[in-house]
Amino acid sequence: MEIDLPRDWAALCALVFVLGMKHGFDADHLATIDGLTRFNARSKPRLARLCGMLFSLGHGIVVVAIALMVSLVAAHWQAPAWLEASGMAISVLFLTALGLLNLHAVLSAAPHEVVRPVGLKGRWLGGLAQSSHPLLIMTVGALFALSFDTVSQAALFAVTAEHFGGWREAALLGLLFMLGMLVTDGANGLWISRLIRRSDEVARIASRVMGVAVSLLSLGVAAFGLAKWTLPAVDAWGEGKELAFGTAVMLTIALAFVAALRLARRPVKA
């Protein structure tokens, strides 16, 4: 999705970190980390708690690598005109589909079930979706980074970094993006591992709180992106507010996450 990055270095770094945190709450990330954590929960509980962090580490390494490669050719490369429009269309379609699928998962779950996040990309992984080795889990995260949305975002970081120096700045932006993902995906892996250990009413409520929050976030970001793309007035109004919007989204999802986490920590009633 199109992002107008700020020209101030400090604001740019802050925004990229927030974008990384927001990216970590992508429904595809949540669904895949959920599957990896559940697969390892019984036989390797320590690894299960680290699945989110390992996933985002592999994902982030590819982001940094792409940013570095693009930064080395940025002076001799110009993005084609079709890239922005196609990127926007793909992002809106994917976010809408993920939002609707996760909302359906919440509404259709039986009262006794814990709601599991629904993703699209994880269905293409085959046996890798059930990995029990740290390097394989990182590989899953790396494969997720080989998508149009992530590649275009990493390329945008690299092109913007040219205004501040070159490949070092591009690498730093990639690392900040990865750090943001590590925060949210790591916390998500810990939360899921805790949720798996209990199946009481509190766990079922917590999973629904998080499911609704993720679906509404996906649909809201898709709707706002579509409005910016089709309505010049909305695009003009949103110009220069990228950091504020990103922070607002993160605060909203963080509040839902904290609420779900607090519910999952409540003692099970005898």
ROBA-500639 format. One record per residue: x, y, z of N, C-alpha, C in turn. Coordinates in steps of 0.1 Angstrom, whole numbers, padded with zeros to 4 digits, always signed. Each point is the difference from the previous one (the first is absolute). Example, Ala and Ser with C-alpha at 12.3 -4.5 7.8 and 13.67 -1.06 7.14 Angstrom:
+0132-0057+0078-0009+0012+0000+0009+0012+0000/-0004+0011-0007+0009+0011+0000-0008+0011+0008/
//
This chain:
+0008-0012+0000-0008+0012+0000+0009+0012+0000/-0005+0011-0007+0008+0012-0001+0002+0006+0013/+0013+0004+0003+0003+0007+0013+0009+0012-0004/-0005+0012+0004+0008+0012-0002+0009+0002+0012/+0013-0004-0001+0009+0000+0011+0005+0015+0003/+0002+0003+0012+0004+0014+0004+0015+0002-0005/+0003+0013-0001+0014+0003-0004+0009+0004+0011/-0005+0000+0012+0008+0002+0012+0004-0014+0005/+0014-0001+0003+0005-0013+0003-0005-0006+0012/-0002+0007+0011-0005-0005+0013-0015-0005-0002/-0008+0009-0007-0014-0004-0002+0000-0012-0009/+0009-0001-0010+0000-0012-0009+0003-0013+0008/+0010+0001+0008+0004-0012+0008-0012-0004+0009/-0006+0010+0007-0012-0004+0008-0011-0006-0008/-0003+0005-0012-0011-0005-0008+0003-0014-0004/+0013-0003-0005+0003-0013-0004-0001-0010+0011/+0004+0004+0012-0001-0009+0012-0015-0004+0002/-0009+0011+0000-0014-0002+0002-0006-0009-0011/+0005+0002-0013-0005-0008-0011+0004-0015+0002/+0012-0002+0006+0004-0014+0003-0009-0006+0010/-0003+0008+0010-0009-0005+0011-0014-0004-0006/-0005+0009-0009-0013-0002-0006+0000-0012-0009/+0011-0001-0007+0002-0012-0010+0000-0013+0008/+0005+0000+0012+0000-0012+0009-0013-0004+0003/-0010+0009+0000-0014-0004+0003-0008-0004-0012/+0007-0002-0012-0006-0004-0012-0007-0014+0003/-0012-0002-0005-0008-0012+0003+0008-0012-0004/+0007+0001-0012+0007-0012-0005+0012-0003+0010/+0006+0010+0006+0011-0003+0010-0006-0007+0012/-0011+0006+0005-0007-0006+0012-0004-0014-0002/-0006-0003-0012-0005-0014-0002+0012-0010-0001/+0011+0004-0007+0011-0009-0002+0007-0002+0014/+0002+0011+0007+0007-0002+0014-0009-0008+0009/-0013+0002-0001-0009-0009+0007+0002-0014-0003/+0001-0004-0013+0002-0014-0004+0013-0005+0005/+0011+0008-0002+0013-0005+0004+0001-0002+0016/-0007+0009+0007+0001+0000+0015-0008-0013+0004/-0012-0002-0005-0008-0011+0004+0007-0013-0004/+0007-0001-0011+0007-0012-0005+0011-0004+0010/+0007+0010+0006+0011-0003+0009-0004+0001+0015/-0012+0004+0003-0004+0002+0014+0003-0011+0009/-0004-0012-0005+0001-0012+0009+0014-0006+0001/+0006-0002-0012+0013-0006+0000+0012+0009+0003/-0001+0013-0004+0011+0010+0002-0006+0013+0005/-0005+0000+0013-0006+0012+0005+0009+0013-0001/+0013-0002+0003+0009+0012-0001+0000+0006-0014/+0001-0009-0010+0001+0004-0014-0014+0006-0004/-0011-0005+0005-0013+0005-0003-0001+0015+0004/+0006+0004+0012-0001+0014+0004+0009+0009-0008/+0009-0006-0008+0009+0008-0008-0004+0001-0015/-0011-0007-0003-0003-0001-0014-0003+0013-0007/-0007+0009+0008-0002+0013-0006+0012+0008-0003/+0010+0000+0010+0012+0007-0002+0008-0006-0011/+0001-0013-0001+0008-0006-0011-0006+0003-0014/-0013-0001+0000-0007+0004-0013+0003+0014-0005/-0001+0009+0010+0002+0014-0004+0015+0003-0003/+0009-0008+0006+0014+0002-0002+0004-0005-0015/-0006-0011-0004+0002-0004-0014-0006+0009-0010/-0012+0005+0004-0007+0010-0009+0008+0013-0001/+0005+0005+0011+0008+0012+0001+0013-0001-0008/+0007-0011+0001+0013-0002-0007-0002+0002-0015/-0011-0005-0006-0003+0002-0014-0003+0015-0003/-0008+0006+0009-0003+0014-0002+0013+0009-0001/+0009-0003+0010+0013+0007+0000+0008-0003-0013/+0000-0012-0004+0007-0004-0012-0005+0007-0013/-0014+0001-0001-0006+0006-0011+0003+0015+0000/-0001+0006+0012+0003+0015+0001+0014+0003-0004/+0010-0009+0004+0014+0002-0004+0002-0002-0015/-0006-0010-0006+0001-0002-0014-0006+0012-0008/-0012+0004+0004-0006+0011-0007+0008+0013+0001/+0006+0002+0012+0008+0013+0003+0012+0000-0009/+0005-0011-0004+0012-0001-0008-0003+0004-0015/-0012-0002-0004-0004+0003-0014-0010+0012-0001/-0003+0006+0011-0010+0010+0000+0003+0012-0009/+0013+0003-0001+0004+0012-0008-0002-0003-0015/-0001-0013-0004-0002-0003-0014-0013-0007-0003/-0010+0001+0010-0012-0007-0002-0012+0009+0004/-0010+0000-0008-0012+0007+0003-0012-0009+0000/-0008+0001+0010-0012-0009+0001-0009+0002-0011/-0005-0010-0007-0010+0001-0011-0013+0006+0005/-0007+0006-0009-0012+0008+0003-0011-0010+0005/+0000-0012-0004-0011-0009+0004+0002-0006+0014/+0012+0002+0006+0003-0006+0013-0009+0005+0011/-0002+0013+0000-0008+0006+0011-0015-0005-0001/-0006+0000-0012-0014-0004-0001-0002-0015+0003/+0009-0008-0005-0001-0014+0002+0002-0004+0015/+0010+0007+0006+0003-0002+0014-0012+0003+0009/-0006+0012-0003-0012+0004+0007-0011-0010-0001/-0003-0005-0013-0011-0009-0002+0002-0013+0007/+0012-0005+0000+0003-0013+0006-0001+0001+0015/+0005+0011+0006-0001+0002+0014-0014+0001+0005/-0008+0008-0007-0015+0001+0004-0007-0013-0001/+0002-0008-0011-0006-0012-0001+0004-0010+0011/+0013-0001+0002+0004-0009+0011-0005+0003+0013/+0001+0013+0004-0004+0005+0013-0015-0002+0002/-0008+0002-0011-0015-0002+0001-0003-0015+0002/+0007-0008-0008-0002-0015+0001+0003-0005+0014/+0012+0005+0005+0004-0005+0014-0009+0005+0010/-0005+0013-0001-0009+0005+0010-0013-0008+0000/-0006-0003-0012-0012-0007+0000+0001-0014+0005/+0011-0007-0004+0002-0014+0004+0002-0001+0015/+0007+0010+0007+0001-0001+0014-0012+0004+0007/-0008+0009-0005-0013+0004+0006-0009-0012-0001/+0000-0007-0011-0008-0012-0002+0004-0011+0010/+0013-0001+0002+0005-0010+0010-0005+0002+0014/-0001+0013+0004-0005+0004+0013-0015-0003+0001/-0007+0004-0010-0015-0001+0000-0004-0015-0001/+0007-0008-0007-0004-0014-0003+0006-0010+0010/+0009+0004+0009+0006-0009+0010-0011-0004+0010/+0001-0013+0003-0010-0005+0010+0004+0005+0014/-0010+0001+0009+0002+0007+0013+0011-0006+0008/+0003-0013-0002+0010-0007+0008+0014+0001-0007/+0001+0006-0012+0013+0000-0007+0008+0013+0003/+0013-0001+0000+0009+0011-0001+0002+0004-0014/-0002+0013-0003+0001+0005-0014+0015+0000-0004/+0003-0005-0012+0013+0000-0005+0001+0010-0012/+0010+0008-0001+0001+0010-0011+0001-0008-0014/-0006+0007-0010+0000-0006-0013+0010+0007-0009/+0008-0007-0008+0009+0007-0010-0002-0006-0014/+0007+0006-0009+0000-0004-0014+0013-0007-0004/+0011+0007+0003+0013-0004-0005+0004-0014+0006/-0004-0002+0013+0005-0012+0007-0005-0013-0007/-0011+0001-0008-0005-0012-0007+0009-0004-0011/+0010+0008-0004+0009-0003-0011+0013-0007+0005/+0001-0001+0013+0013-0004+0006+0002-0015+0000/-0011-0007+0000+0001-0015+0000+0005-0004+0014/+0011-0009+0000+0005-0006+0012+0007+0010+0008/+0005+0011-0006+0007+0010+0008-0009+0007+0011/-0013-0001-0002-0009+0006+0010+0001-0007+0013/+0006-0012+0000+0001-0009+0012+0015-0002+0002/+0008+0010+0003+0014+0000+0002+0003-0001+0015/+0011-0008+0003+0004-0001+0014+0015+0003+0002/+0006+0007-0010+0014+0004+0001+0000+0015-0001/+0008+0007+0008+0001+0015-0001+0003+0005-0014/+0009-0006-0007+0004+0005-0013-0012-0002-0010/-0008-0011+0002-0011-0002-0009-0011+0011+0003/-0002+0003+0012-0010+0010+0004+0005+0014-0006/+0013+0003+0001+0005+0012-0006-0002+0000-0015/+0001-0012-0006-0002-0001-0015-0014+0003-0004/-0010-0005+0009-0014+0004-0003-0002+0015+0000/+0006+0007+0010-0001+0014+0001+0007+0007-0013/+0011-0006-0004+0007+0006-0012-0009-0002-0012/-0006-0011-0002-0009-0003-0011-0012+0010-0001/-0005+0004+0012-0011+0009+0001+0005+0014-0005/+0013+0003+0001+0004+0013-0004+0001+0001-0015/+0000-0011-0007+0000+0000-0015-0013+0002-0006/-0007+0011+0004-0013+0003-0005+0001+0014-0005/-0010+0003-0009+0000+0014-0006+0000+0011+0010/-0008-0002+0010-0002+0011+0010+0013+0003+0007/+0006-0011+0005+0012+0002+0008+0012+0004-0008/+0001-0005-0012+0011+0004-0009-0001+0014-0004/-0012+0005-0003-0002+0014-0004+0003+0009+0012/-0004-0004+0012+0003+0008+0012+0014+0001+0003/+0008-0011-0001+0014+0000+0002+0007+0009-0011/-0005-0001-0012+0006+0008-0011-0003+0015+0003/-0011+0003+0005-0003+0014+0003+0009+0006+0011/+0003-0009+0010+0009+0005+0010+0014+0003-0006/+0004-0009-0009+0013+0002-0006+0001+0013-0009/-0010+0002-0007-0001+0012-0009+0000+0013+0009/-0008-0001+0010+0000+0012+0009+0013+0002+0007/+0007-0011+0004+0012+0001+0007+0011+0007-0008/-0002+0001-0014+0010+0006-0008+0001+0015+0003/-0011+0006+0005+0000+0014+0003+0008+0003+0013/+0004-0010+0007+0007+0002+0013+0014-0007+0000/+0004-0006-0011+0013-0005-0001+0001-0011-0010/-0005-0012+0003+0001-0012-0009-0003-0013+0007/+0009-0010-0003-0003-0013+0004+0000-0002+0016/+0008+0008+0007+0000-0002+0015-0014+0005+0005/-0005+0011-0005-0013+0005+0005-0011-0010-0004/+0001-0006-0012-0010-0010-0005+0000-0012+0010/+0012-0005+0003+0002-0011+0009-0006+0003+0014/+0002+0012+0005-0005+0004+0013-0016+0000+0000/-0005+0006-0011-0015+0000-0001-0005-0015+0000/+0006-0008-0008-0004-0014+0000+0001-0007+0014/+0010+0004+0007+0002-0006+0014-0011+0006+0009/-0003+0012-0001-0011+0006+0008-0013-0007-0003/-0003-0002-0012-0012-0007-0004+0000-0014+0006/+0011-0007-0001+0001-0013+0006-0002+0000+0015/+0006+0010+0007-0001+0002+0014-0015+0001+0004/-0007+0008-0008-0015+0002+0003-0007-0013-0001/+0003-0008-0010-0006-0013-0002+0003-0009+0012/+0013+0000+0004+0004-0008+0011-0008+0002+0013/-0003+0013+0002-0008+0004+0012-0014-0007-0001/-0007+0002-0011-0013-0004+0000-0001-0015-0003/+0007-0006-0009+0000-0014-0003+0005-0008+0012/+0011+0005+0007+0005-0007+0011-0011+0000+0011/-0006+0011+0003-0011+0001+0010-0011-0009-0004/-0004-0001-0013-0011-0008-0004+0003-0015+0002/+0013-0004-0003+0003-0014+0003-0001-0004+0014/+0004+0009+0009-0001-0002+0015-0014-0001+0004/-0009+0009-0006-0014+0000+0004-0007-0013-0005/+0003-0005-0012-0006-0012-0005+0004-0012+0008/+0013-0001+0004+0005-0011+0008-0007+0000+0014/-0003+0012+0005-0007+0001+0013-0015-0005-0002/-0006+0005-0011-0014-0003-0003-0002-0015-0002/+0010-0007-0007-0001-0014-0002-0001-0008+0013/+0007+0005+0010+0000-0008+0013-0013+0000+0007/-0009+0008-0005-0013+0000+0007-0012+0000-0010/-0011-0006+0003-0011-0001-0009-0013+0004+0007/+0001+0009+0010-0012+0004+0007-0007+0011-0007/-0010+0005+0006-0009+0011-0006+0009+0013-0002/+0009+0003+0009+0008+0012-0001+0008-0001-0013/+0006-0012-0003+0008-0001-0012-0008+0002-0013/-0013-0005+0001-0009+0001-0012-0003+0015-0002/-0002+0007+0011-0004+0014-0001+0013+0008-0006/+0011-0003+0006+0013+0007-0004+0002-0002-0015/-0002-0012-0005+0003-0003-0014-0010+0008-0009/-0012+0002+0005-0010+0007-0008+0003+0015+0000/+0005+0005+0011+0004+0014+0001+0011+0003-0011/+0010-0008+0000+0011+0002-0009-0005-0003-0015/-0008-0009-0002-0005-0003-0014-0008+0012-0005/-0009+0006+0008-0007+0011-0005+0009+0012-0003/+0009+0002+0009+0010+0011-0001+0008-0001-0013/+0005-0012-0003+0008-0002-0012-0009+0002-0013/-0012-0005+0000-0008+0001-0011-0004+0014-0003/-0004+0008+0011-0004+0014-0002+0012+0008-0004/+0012-0003+0005+0012+0007-0004+0002-0002-0015/-0001-0012-0005+0003-0003-0014-0010+0007-0009/-0013-0001+0004-0010+0007-0008+0001+0015+0000/+0004+0006+0012+0001+0014+0001+0012+0005-0008/+0011-0006+0000+0012+0004-0007-0003-0001-0015/-0007-0011-0004-0004-0002-0014-0009+0012-0005/-0010+0003+0008-0010+0010-0003+0007+0014-0002/+0009+0003+0010+0007+0013-0001+0010+0000-0012/+0006-0011-0003+0009+0000-0011-0008+0002-0013/-0011-0006-0001-0009+0001-0012-0005+0015-0001/-0003+0006+0011-0005+0014+0000+0011+0009-0005/+0012-0002+0005+0012+0008-0004+0002-0001-0015/-0001-0012-0005+0003-0003-0014-0011+0006-0009/-0012+0000+0004-0011+0005-0009-0005+0014+0002/+0002+0005+0012-0005+0013+0004+0012+0010+0003/+0003+0009-0010+0011+0010+0002-0001+0008+0013/-0012+0003+0005-0002+0008+0012+0005-0008+0012/-0003-0013+0001+0005-0009+0011+0015-0001-0001/+0005-0002-0012+0015-0001-0002+0007+0013+0005/-0006+0011-0003+0006+0013+0004-0001+0002+0015/-0011-0004+0006-0002+0001+0014+0010-0009+0008/+0003-0012-0006+0009-0009+0007+0014+0003-0002/+0004+0009-0008+0014+0003-0003+0007+0005+0012/+0011-0005+0004+0008+0004+0011-0005-0006+0013/-0010-0008+0000-0006-0005+0013+0003-0015+0001/+0010-0005-0008+0003-0015+0000+0004-0005+0014/+0008+0007+0007+0005-0004+0013-0012+0000+0010/-0008+0010-0001-0011+0001+0010-0010-0012-0003/-0003-0003-0013-0009-0011-0003+0006-0013+0004/+0013-0002-0003+0006-0013+0004+0000-0002+0015/+0002+0011+0008+0000-0001+0014-0014-0003+0005/-0010+0007-0006-0014-0003+0004-0004-0014-0002/+0004-0005-0011-0003-0014-0003+0006-0010+0010/+0013+0003+0003+0007-0008+0009-0005+0001+0014/-0004+0012+0004-0006+0001+0014-0013-0008+0001/-0008+0001-0011-0013-0007+0000+0002-0015+0001/+0009-0006-0008+0002-0014+0000+0007-0004+0013/+0009+0009+0005+0007-0003+0013-0010-0001+0011/-0009+0009+0001-0010-0001+0010-0008-0013+0000/-0004-0004-0012-0007-0013-0002+0009-0011+0005/+0013+0000-0004+0009-0010+0003+0002-0001+0016/+0001+0012+0006+0002+0000+0015-0012-0006+0007/-0012+0004-0006-0012-0005+0006-0001-0015-0001/+0004-0005-0012-0001-0015-0002+0011-0007+0009/+0012+0007+0001+0010-0006+0009-0004-0001+0014/-0006+0011+0005-0005+0000+0014-0010-0011+0003/-0009-0002-0010-0010-0010+0001+0007-0014+0001/+0010-0002-0009+0007-0013+0000+0008-0002+0013/+0003+0010+0007+0008-0002+0012-0009-0002+0013/-0013+0001-0002-0009-0002+0012+0001-0015+0004/+0000-0002+0013+0000-0014+0004-0012-0008-0004/+0002-0013-0003-0011-0008-0004-0008-0003+0013/-0013+0001-0002-0009-0003+0012-0002-0015+0002/+0001-0004+0012-0001-0014+0003-0014-0005-0003/
//
